């Protein structure tokens, strides 16, 4: 009734509520992006690479903002950051042996195909 009195018939149209205010302001997001771009300084930050939980702690220390890891992860994702992890390599890996194995596997797989498959290639 209050909406109708204030706005007329348009006041009866269902609207989405405004929702809660974002936990991270534009200032927080800009500082977070900058600190991720710069990377941690081990002597200052005590870490050699940023984890989400480290960034949550940094936001709390720097701005006094208490947010969960999901919030920080979503903010980073919306700013275009992605999680990158280096794949470990075995110290004894031999590139020449790997290539020779691939070539031999390819030859063996082709020779074990049925005749009807080989004819149609």
C-alpha positions, 0 to 999 in steps of 0.5 A, a space after each residue: 500500500 505504501 508503494 502504491 501511495 508513493 509511486 502509483 500503479 508502478 509501485 506495485 511492480 515486483 522489484 529485486 531488493 538491493 541486496 547487501 553492500 559488497 564486503 570489498 570496496 573499490 579501494 580494497 580491490 585495487 590494493 588487493 590487485 596491486 599486492 597480487 601483481 607485486 608478489 610477496 616480499 618474504 622478509 616483510 610478508 613472511 611468505 614466498 607465494 600468495 595463498 588465498 588465506 595469506 591474502 585474507 590475513 593481509 586484508 585484515 591487517 591492512 584494512 581491518 576487513 574480515 572476509 572469508 576465503 571465498 570472497 577473496 577468491 571470487 574477487 580475484 577471479 572477477 579481476 581476471 586473476 587465475 590460479 597457476 601452479 607449476 607442474 613438478 618435473 622429475 630431476 632424472 627426466 630424459 627428453 631424448 628417451 621420452 621422444 623415442 618412446 613417443 615415436 615407438 608408441 605411435 608406430 606400434 599403435 598404428 601397426 596394431 590397428 585392424 586392416 580396415 582402419 589402416 586402409 581408410 587413412 
